[in-house]
Amino acid sequence: MDKWLSWIPTALSSKTSIIIGIAMFAYLVVLGAVGILIGHPSLVPDNAQLVLGNYCNVASMVAAGIAAGAGHKAVQNQRRAHEMHQQTHELLTQISEQLDVPDAE
């Protein structure tokens, strides 16, 4: 289950997901705005408010994808830094033991 849950931020923050979200945003806003601005009855959908109202949902999807990517990257960097600090601590412990230096407690 953890494997599947850890896959979600990666999928949301993928370039493909972000591009699809931006394309959907452009499609909704441009199509709805052009239809309303031109005002031709065949171009204005019956549910123009619904179409234009969905831009907020799509913008939220894009923002969630970007945030998931940033959070996922921050966690990866934190883990990498922790591993590096752990290795440094182990190396310093080995050097201290080899030099036979007493602990400064």
Buried (B, 14 or more C-beta within 10 A) or exposed (E): EEEEEEEEBEEBBBEEBBEBBBEBBEBBBEBBBEBBEEEEEEEBBEEBEEBBEBBEEBBEBBEBBBEBBEEBEEEEEEEEEEEEEEEEEEEEEEEEEEEEEEEEE
